[in-house]
Amino acid sequence: MKYIRAQAGATAKKTVPTNLARKLEIEPETALRRATAKFERRFRQVETLARERGIGRDLDDLEDLWEEVKRAENRVYDETAN
């Protein structure tokens, strides 16, 4: 029974963003492609920084790098928006 509830919850989580995108007149596939590109860009930056800094597979260190990359990306975005 827990599995069925979990599956229903997962389906609802996927459906709500798609319905919201349609309501906001955003093409869901375009939004997904952009989100995927953003993830890949950040992931590659984390890989590069980890290699440069000699960071291995420690999840806490990798999480710190991920947050660092996000902050840097948001700073650039904020600077160009102003």
SULURQUI-V56831 format. One record per backbone hydrogen bond with DSSP energy under -1.0 kcal/mol. NH is the residue of the N-H (numbers start at 0). CO is the residue of the C=O. If there is no record, write none. Layout:
NH/CO, NH/CO
This chain:
4/0, 5/1, 6/2, 7/3, 8/4, 9/5, 10/6, 11/7, 12/8, 13/9, 14/10, 15/11, 17/13, 18/14, 19/15, 20/16, 21/17, 22/18, 23/19, 24/21, 25/20, 30/26, 31/27, 32/28, 33/29, 34/30, 35/31, 36/32, 37/33, 38/34, 39/35, 40/36, 41/37, 42/38, 43/39, 44/40, 45/41, 46/42, 47/43, 48/44, 49/45, 50/46, 51/47, 52/48, 54/49, 61/57, 62/58, 63/59, 64/60, 65/61, 66/62, 67/63, 68/64, 69/65, 70/66, 71/67, 72/68, 73/69, 74/70, 75/71, 76/72, 77/73, 78/74, 79/75, 80/76, 81/77
